[in-house]
Amino acid sequence: MKTISSAVEDYIKSKPFLISALSQGIINLTSLSRIIKSEIEESLRKEVKYGAIVMALKRLSSELEFRTTFKIVKIIKDIGDITVRSSLLDYNFKVSDTLLSNQAMLLAKVDNNDDFYTSSRGVNECNIVVSGNLSSLVEQVLKDEVCISKQENLSSISIKLPAENISIPGVYYFVFQRLSWEGINIYEVISTSNEFTILVNEEQVDKAFKVIKNLKNL
């Protein structure tokens, strides 16, 4: 038989931002109980008192605070080097039969260790991120490819994560949530097993760096 607690938990789990707000203790539980009362009653098919919902929310808040943050915070505190690069461009190309070979030609011409180059490929699109000084080279070598968009004046922040991050769900969400709360727009995310890089507008890179750096002090 479904209980009030399980109905409340199912509802909260369907709202990711609500989970985070509850775990941070920043929601008025009485007000929230009024908002969700009708949906809880519909789920249980019976009338439910506000007090019962509030009690279920209190228990759930305590569990969530431990369950969703303890392991994640442990990982976040062990973040390694944070590297920032500026003056980057993000090209978005349509995938074609010749794109891969042309990328190989491009890579062969990028011989400066200080130059930044990375790419990510989806089913229909491929993004290439390069240092500003490589823009003319990219546009020359890939001149016959279809460029969907080009973003300029970007900066990257690369974060080194401990190896345990791959077994702990929610690490990326925890970081991106903080960035979202600060109104920071992420243009692109590039990741490997133990490292990820975000691209942001150069006007927001200092703010983004501060947010990520402060995570280590949680």
C-alpha positions as CSV (number, residue, x, y, z in Angstrom):
1,M,0.0,0.0,0.0
2,K,1.3,3.4,-1.0
3,T,2.0,5.7,1.9
4,I,2.0,9.5,2.2
5,S,5.8,9.4,2.6
6,S,6.3,7.4,-0.6
7,A,3.9,9.6,-2.5
8,V,5.7,12.8,-1.4
9,E,9.1,11.2,-2.2
10,D,7.9,10.2,-5.7
11,Y,6.6,13.7,-6.3
12,I,9.8,15.4,-5.1
13,K,12.0,13.0,-7.1
14,S,10.2,14.2,-10.3
15,K,11.4,17.8,-9.6
16,P,15.3,17.9,-9.6
17,F,15.5,21.5,-8.6
18,L,13.0,20.9,-5.8
19,I,15.3,18.0,-4.5
20,S,18.2,20.4,-4.4
21,A,16.3,23.1,-2.6
22,L,15.0,20.7,0.0
23,S,18.4,19.3,0.7
24,Q,19.7,22.9,1.2
25,G,16.8,23.7,3.6
26,I,15.7,26.7,1.6
27,I,12.0,25.9,1.1
28,N,9.1,26.6,3.4
29,L,7.7,23.2,4.0
30,T,4.2,24.4,5.0
31,S,3.9,26.5,1.8
32,L,5.1,23.6,-0.3
33,S,2.6,21.2,1.3
34,R,-0.2,23.5,0.3
35,I,1.1,23.5,-3.3
36,I,1.5,19.7,-3.7
37,K,-1.5,18.6,-1.5
38,S,-3.9,18.0,-4.4
39,E,-1.4,15.9,-6.4
40,I,-0.6,13.8,-3.3
41,E,-4.3,13.2,-2.7
42,E,-4.7,12.3,-6.4
43,S,-1.9,9.8,-6.1
44,L,-3.2,8.2,-2.9
45,R,-6.9,8.6,-3.9
46,K,-7.8,9.9,-0.5
47,E,-7.8,13.1,1.5
48,V,-4.5,14.0,3.2
49,K,-3.9,16.5,6.0
50,Y,-1.3,19.3,5.5
51,G,0.5,18.2,8.7
52,A,1.1,14.7,7.4
53,I,2.6,16.1,4.2
54,V,4.8,18.5,6.2
55,M,6.1,15.6,8.4
56,A,6.9,13.6,5.3
57,L,8.7,16.5,3.8
58,K,10.8,17.0,7.0
59,R,11.9,13.4,7.0
60,L,12.6,13.5,3.3
61,S,14.7,16.7,3.7
62,S,16.9,15.1,6.3
63,E,17.4,12.0,4.2
64,L,18.1,14.0,1.0
65,E,20.6,16.2,2.7
66,F,22.7,13.2,3.5
67,R,21.9,11.0,0.5
68,T,22.4,13.6,-2.2
69,T,25.2,15.7,-0.9
70,F,27.5,13.6,1.4
71,K,29.3,11.6,-1.3
72,I,29.2,14.3,-3.8
73,V,30.7,16.9,-1.5
74,K,33.5,14.5,-0.7
75,I,34.3,14.3,-4.4
76,I,34.0,18.0,-4.9
77,K,36.4,18.7,-2.1
78,D,39.0,16.6,-3.9
79,I,38.8,18.6,-7.1
80,G,42.3,18.9,-8.6
81,D,43.7,21.6,-10.9
82,I,41.3,24.2,-12.3
83,T,42.7,25.6,-15.6
84,V,41.3,28.6,-17.4
85,R,41.9,29.6,-21.0
86,S,40.6,32.7,-22.8
87,S,40.1,33.9,-26.4
88,L,38.5,30.7,-27.7
89,L,36.2,30.1,-30.6
90,D,33.5,27.4,-30.8
91,Y,32.6,26.2,-34.3
92,N,29.6,24.0,-35.0
93,F,29.8,22.0,-38.2
94,K,27.4,19.7,-39.9
95,V,28.7,16.1,-40.0
96,S,29.7,15.1,-43.5
97,D,31.6,12.3,-45.2
98,T,34.6,14.5,-45.5
99,L,34.6,16.2,-42.1
100,L,36.7,13.6,-40.3
101,S,39.5,13.6,-43.0
102,N,39.5,17.4,-43.0
103,Q,39.8,17.4,-39.2
104,A,42.8,15.1,-39.5
105,M,44.4,17.7,-41.9
106,L,43.6,20.4,-39.4
107,L,45.2,18.6,-36.6
108,A,48.3,17.9,-38.6
109,K,48.7,21.7,-39.0
110,V,48.2,22.4,-35.3
111,D,51.8,22.0,-34.0
112,N,52.1,24.5,-31.2
113,N,51.7,23.0,-27.7
114,D,50.2,26.2,-26.5
115,D,47.3,26.1,-28.9
116,F,44.0,24.9,-27.7
117,Y,42.1,22.3,-29.8
118,T,39.3,20.0,-28.9
119,S,36.3,18.6,-30.6
120,S,33.1,16.7,-29.8
121,R,31.0,14.9,-32.3
122,G,27.3,14.0,-32.2
123,V,25.1,12.2,-34.7
124,N,24.5,15.2,-36.9
125,E,26.8,17.9,-35.6
126,C,30.5,18.3,-34.6
127,N,31.9,21.1,-32.5
128,I,35.5,22.3,-32.7
129,V,36.9,24.6,-30.1
130,V,40.2,26.3,-30.8
131,S,42.4,29.2,-29.7
132,G,41.6,32.5,-31.4
133,N,44.8,32.4,-33.3
134,L,43.7,29.2,-35.1
135,S,40.5,30.7,-36.5
136,S,41.9,31.4,-40.0
137,L,43.4,27.9,-40.2
138,V,40.1,26.3,-39.2
139,E,38.2,28.3,-41.8
140,Q,40.7,27.6,-44.5
141,V,40.9,23.8,-44.0
142,L,37.2,23.4,-43.4
143,K,36.0,25.9,-45.9
144,D,34.0,23.3,-47.8
145,E,32.2,22.1,-44.7
146,V,28.8,23.5,-43.5
147,C,29.4,25.8,-40.5
148,I,26.1,26.0,-38.6
149,S,27.4,28.5,-36.1
150,K,30.4,30.2,-34.7
151,Q,30.8,31.6,-31.1
152,E,33.6,34.0,-30.3
153,N,35.0,35.5,-27.1
154,L,34.7,32.4,-25.1
155,S,36.8,31.0,-22.2
156,S,37.2,27.5,-20.9
157,I,37.4,26.2,-17.4
158,S,38.9,22.7,-17.1
159,I,38.3,20.8,-13.9
160,K,40.3,17.7,-12.8
161,L,38.1,15.2,-10.8
162,P,39.2,12.3,-8.6
163,A,38.8,8.9,-10.2
164,E,35.8,8.1,-7.9
165,N,33.6,10.5,-9.7
166,I,32.6,7.9,-12.3
167,S,30.8,5.9,-9.6
168,I,29.0,8.7,-7.8
169,P,25.8,10.0,-9.6
170,G,25.1,13.7,-9.5
171,V,28.6,15.2,-9.5
172,Y,28.2,17.1,-12.7
173,Y,24.7,18.2,-11.8
174,F,25.9,19.5,-8.5
175,V,28.5,21.7,-10.2
176,F,26.2,22.8,-13.0
177,Q,23.4,23.6,-10.6
178,R,25.6,26.1,-8.8
179,L,26.6,27.7,-12.0
180,S,22.9,28.0,-13.1
181,W,22.0,29.6,-9.8
182,E,24.5,32.3,-10.5
183,G,23.1,32.9,-14.0
184,I,26.1,31.6,-15.8
185,N,25.4,30.3,-19.3
186,I,27.4,27.2,-20.4
187,Y,28.0,27.1,-24.2
188,E,29.5,23.7,-24.2
189,V,30.6,20.8,-22.0
190,I,33.5,18.6,-23.0
191,S,34.3,15.6,-20.7
192,T,36.6,12.6,-20.3
193,S,36.5,10.1,-17.5
194,N,38.2,12.3,-14.9
195,E,38.1,15.7,-16.3
196,F,35.5,18.1,-17.8
197,T,35.7,21.5,-19.5
198,I,33.0,24.1,-19.8
199,L,32.9,27.0,-22.2
200,V,31.5,30.3,-21.0
201,N,31.4,33.8,-22.2
202,E,34.6,35.7,-21.3
203,E,32.5,38.2,-19.4
204,Q,31.4,35.5,-17.0
205,V,34.6,33.4,-16.7
206,D,35.7,35.1,-13.5
207,K,32.4,34.5,-11.8
208,A,32.3,30.9,-13.0
209,F,35.8,30.3,-11.8
210,K,34.9,31.7,-8.4
211,V,31.8,29.5,-8.1
212,I,33.8,26.3,-8.9
213,K,36.7,27.3,-6.7
214,N,34.4,27.9,-3.8
215,L,32.9,24.4,-4.1
216,K,36.2,23.0,-2.7
217,N,35.4,24.9,0.6
218,L,32.0,23.3,1.1
